[in-house]
């Protein structure tokens, strides 16, 4: 029975509203007092039912909720014959709850839109080489799929054949189509606007980027911020306090109507709804603009950040380095380059890929006893020779002598902004290659926006040489730059900043960034980074779009400020009403409840402004 009544709560609200209209029509138009009275009585009884059930359920778990206050107030008004007051208060309370639910549903619309975009089927290649439609759950990794014009990409995968333009708004927040061809990576949930492509499935189901977005945002919306936890604690003690106040007023004044009025006016409805609306609307806005905020606590912490620390490669730069300069210190360059290509072919590091691309086609040798030196490079044995490939630190570790000519070349390479790859064979330096990466487009402009949002310190920490790091920092306007930083050095530096009282955000994309992402007050991962970095972080910038970082910071500041505004409005209204009940003549239960519901509308509208938030500079 209880479930049935609660399930019909919206219908009951509508019926109460109609009955109140009939009651006032009977009084002012027909002059029928009996009709007015009975309509108000029925409205009171009907409206009290779902509220009383919710109050009973709360009391069963030892929680004195707002529903308890309203139930007692309405019953009291009913018993003393104030049928109009009880009916109006009941209707306004139910109508306010209806508005709250509608608003929360609306603020969650971004997630609902994402869920609707989730692919349900795919064209899968069968054993005969033909494509047949199957359920998305029947698609496995390594399956070959076909995507036609207007269809959703069913998995994360790599294009095998064909080309076309894909709308990646569900992932990146940008609706501008992106061209795809053989070798391009595509995301599940995106839409092929034209063309036909065949892809091989790399990630399926919940493991896709799209699946993780939905999961992360849903988890975020269910989380509670410090403000919400405070309100929960506040409500736990506040509601009983209002009951005690009402009881004391009745004991001293013997005015039951006044006591009941205090119970109605003391309802903190706007306080309960104000913070969740802001929180959900902020997270929803982020989801629509390619920013994943993993919880309302993240919003609170990121809004207070005063220092942002960046990794360089793949974060400030595009992560697609190319060989720009080279010097050989041998008469047998072809053989040395073959050794170098053999060693670097076994590495996934961006610099290694740039070296292999620079060398091109060459004879490769078997590689034995490979030893990866963290933050240094690689040591391996090739064709009976000990090969060391890496930075200056590795050369020093291997006691490789660097003559004056080499040192001058190194200085020249660094001044050009090159990252250095040195190669030694049996302890003698044979090759020096300068690798240069491109800065992200408009990155200086985006960093200026961060400064405008009151970020005092913009710092880069990199394993690259100091000369290259200084050049990058000077070019884009960073406040500090530190090179030759191993993962443990980055971690120690962040701890040092935190010990100084700075609130630190770290932005990175690699596995070696995970300790720093975890240690920082806020970890921010580029969306095209590693799975480890994304899982460790608090915020994810989808598609590695750096322009989303200023938007994310501005959004969290706006959301945190919006929460504070709603708290002030809610508390201010309660204080205003309680003061007027003692010091004015015009205050009544129905007027008080009307003001309450008006305040709920105000905080709802204020919170929903965040759905349209855009950074203005």
Buried (B, 14 or more C-beta within 10 A) or exposed (E): EEEEBBEBBBEBBBBBBEBBEBBBBBBEEEEBEEBBBBBBBBBBBBBBBBBBBBBEBBBEEEBBBBBBBBBBBBBBBBEEEBBBBBBBBBBBBBBBBBBBEEBBEBBBBBBEBBEEBBBEBBBBBEEEEEBEEBEBEEBEBEBBBBBBEEBBBBBBBBBBEBBBBBBBBBBBBBEEBBEBEEEBEBBBBBBBEEBBBBBBBBBBBEBBBBBBBBEBBBEBBEBBBEBBEEBEEBBEEBBEEBBEBBEEBBEEEEEBBBBBBBBBBBBBBBBBBBBBBBBBBBBBBBBBBBBBBBBBBBBBBBBBBBBBBBBBBBBBBBBEBEBBBBBBBBEEEEBBBBBBBBBBBEBEBBBBBBBBEBBEEBEBBEBEEBEBBEBBBBBBBBBEBBBBBBBBBBBEBBEBEBEEEBEEBBEBBBEBBBBBBBBBBEEEBBBBBBBBBEBBEEBEEBBBBBBBBEBEBBBBBBBBBBBBBBBBBEEBEBBBBBBBBBBEBBBBBBBEBBEEEBBBBBBBBBBBBBBBBBBBBBBBBBBBBBEBBBBBBBBBBBBBBBBBBBBBBBBBBBBBEBBBBBBEBBBEBBEBBBEBBEEEEEBBBBBBBBBBBEBBBBBBEBBBBBBEBEBEE
